[in-house]
Amino acid sequence: MPLVYQHTINSNTKLGLWRIEEPEEFFLTKVPLKRDVSHPHKRLQHLAGRYLLPTLFEDFPLEEILIADTRKPFLPDEQYHFSISHCGNYAAAIASSEQRVGIDIEQPTDKIFRIIHKFLNEEEKQLLNKPMSSSQLLQTAILLWSAKEALFKWFGNGGVDFRNHMHIHQLQGNDEEGFLECVFLKNQPDHLNVKYRLLNDLVISWVVS
């Protein structure tokens, strides 16, 4: 079973990472496909992400998932807060019975440098000016993007400016794991730590609050 990473964050919050190796039929035995996803690989990612949720909590009610106007999936009675992310042949999910959550996974690509100006403010760009190798620079840039994606999903209501509503002040950790000190400014200021884990060619970022 390609559940390549699972992490119990606290007594009511878990996350998991799935490497997609199965055909669509494998997931359809347990996952109701309510969305019309035409692209075969995107449909496979969609199914794998939802398949992960009951592996985290056996009583997760997949059939009750609805989609908000902001395209965020949710449960109407909030039995669980959850977030899903896809990248390449991987899907990740996080769920909590008590706290809001957001998750993102990314595979490093040089394309990130083309959009730095869209999601980092001038202070945050200084985090990329420290002495480091080219591979570390790419990894750091992807991590900053992934952290903001996780915050965006944690918020869930759209209308977020990545440069002005999310500020990263510190990045602490190593080449395996760590956290980013962030402030979310869309409404009232929320001070949040976005945790990260680096696994092979993947960056996983998540926030719980």
N, C-alpha and C positions, 0 to 999 in steps of 0.2 A: 504493500500500500504506500503510495508516494506522499504521505504526510511527512515532509522533510524537516519541519520544525514546528514545535508546539510549546507555548509558554503560558504558565499560569501566573498572571500578574498579581491577582489577589483572590480572595475567596469567592468573588462574584464576577471576575473578569478573566477571559482567556483569549489568546490569539493563536492562529495556526497558519502555516504556509504549505500549499499543495503544489507539487510538480505535476503538470498535466501530461499524462501518458495514455489515458484511456480514450476510447471512442465516445462519441456523444451518447450512444445507447446506454453506456454504463451509468451516466449521471441521470438520464431521464427516468430510470427505474425508481429514483427517490426524489427527484427535483421537479416540481411543476413548472413548466415553461410558460409563463404568462406574457412575457414580452416578445414581440415580433422582432427577433434579431436575425437579420438576413445573412450577414457574413459568417461563414462556417466557424472560423477560428474565434471570432468575437462571441459567437453563441457558445462555443466550448468553454471559453473563459467565464462567461456569465454563469453557466451551469456549475462549473467547478467551484466558483466563489460561494455560491449558495449551498452546494453540497458540503462545504466545510463547516457551515454553521451548526448542524446537528452533531458533528464530530466534537465540537467544543462543548455544547450543552445538548444532551439527548432529547430534551423536551422542547427544543426550539421549533416553533410552529411555522415551517416554511410556507405552508399554504395560505397563511394570513398576511404575508408581506404585501404592502401597498407601495405605490410610487407617488411621492409628493410632486407638486408643481415644479419644484427645484430639481427634480429627477433623483432626489435622495430616497432610497428604499427605507421603509419603517414599518413597525408593527403598531396597529391602531391603539392597543391598550398598553404599549410600551413595556410589555413583559420583558423584553430585552432591547437595549440599545445596541446597534451594531453598525459595522462599516465593512466594505469590501473593496479590494483593489486587484487589478490584473496587470500583468506585464509579461509579454512573450509567452512562454510555456508555464507560467506560474500564476497562481491565484492566492490571495491572502484574505483573511477575515479576522475580525475582532468582535467580541460580544460581551456585554455586561448586563447584569440584572439590576444594577444600581446607578451606574455612572454613564455620562455621555462619552462616546469614543470616536476615534478617527484613525484610519490606517492607510498607508500608502507603500507601494513597492516600486522600485525603479531599477533598471539596468543602465549602468553608465554609458553615455554616448556623447561624443564631442558636440552634438547638436545643442547641448545645454548652453554652450557659450554664446550662441546666437540670440538667446532670450534672457541673458543675465539682467539686462536693463529693464526688463518687464517685471521682474519679481524681487530684485534686491535694491534697497536704498543705498545711499553712499556709505553709511556706517557699516552696513552688512557686507559691502564689497571689500572692506578692509580685512574681513575674515579670509579672503582669498589672496591677500597680499603677503602672507607670512611665508617664510622659507619652506618649500616643500617640493617634492618631485612632481613631474607632470601627471603621473597616475594619481598621486595624492590630491593634486589640484582638481582633477576631474571628479574624484570621489567626493571631495568636499563640496564642490558645486552641485553635484547631484543630491547630496545629503541636504543642503540648504533648500533646494527645490522640493524634495520629498517631505521635509518637515512642514513646509507651508501647505503642501497638498493635504497632509494629515490634519492640519489645523482647519483647512477649508472644509474637509469632510466632517470633522468634529462639530463645526458650527452648523453646517447643513442647510442654511437658509439662503444661500446665494448672495449676490450683490457685494462680493468681497474684492477689494483692491489688494493684490498681493504685496505691493510695495508700501502702501500707506496704512493698511489695516492690520498687518502682521509684521512685527519687528523681532528679529533674532539678535540677542545681545551677547550671548556666550555660547560657545561650542566646547563641551568638555567630554573627553573620552579618548579612545584609541582606535586601532584598526579593526577592532571586533565589536565594541559597543560603547555607548555613552549617552549623553543627552544634550539638548539645546534649550537654553533659557529663552523663553519667548513671551511677548506681550501681544495679546489680541485686542485690537482697538475698534472693532466695528461698532459696538454699543458702549458699554462701560468697560474699562480696562480689565482684562483677565490675564493674570500671570500664570503661565503654564510651562511645564517641562515636556518637551517632545523627546521620547526615548528612541534610540535607534539600535539596530543590529546589522552588521555586515556579514553576509553569508555567501561565500563564493563570489559570484558576479552580481549579487543582488544587494540593494539597500532596502531595509525595512524600517519604516518610521511609524510611531503610533503615539497617540495622546489619550489620556484617561482623566476625566475631571467631572 
